[in-house]
Amino acid sequence: MHVFVCTNERENGHHRGSCARKESLDILGKLKRKSRKAGLIDVRVNKSGCLNKCESGPACVVYPEGTWYSLPHDEDGLSSILKHLAGGNVSEEHVLVGE
């Protein structure tokens, strides 16, 4: 699996927001460390350019199935996404609507 986390940065006050300004790099680092600690050697967590969902972000997409998430900041939320990456169910409460 690949997790692409939006790290797009727009200027302050932009009407669509910015995933980087919503701490996406920090969340990416946490998710990467947690996946390694869990032994998920077949999961790659990478930064990406704009995923065109910054207003709902911090956004990410999980491939190959194409699940879109608004990444949570809290540990429990990240753990639920990590469970999905480990072969579990999609974390429905974090899915971006319309994707």
Sequence and secondary structure as in RCSB ss.txt:
>XXXX:A:sequence
MHVFVCTNERENGHHRGSCARKESLDILGKLKRKSRKAGLIDVRVNKSGCLNKCESGPACVVYPEGTWYSLPHDE
DGLSSILKHLAGGNVSEEHVLVGE
>XXXX:A:secstr
 EEEEE     TT TT  TGGGTHHHHHHHHHHHHHHTT TT EEEEES  S GGG SEEEEETTTEEEE  SSH
HHHHHHHHHHTT    GGGB TT 
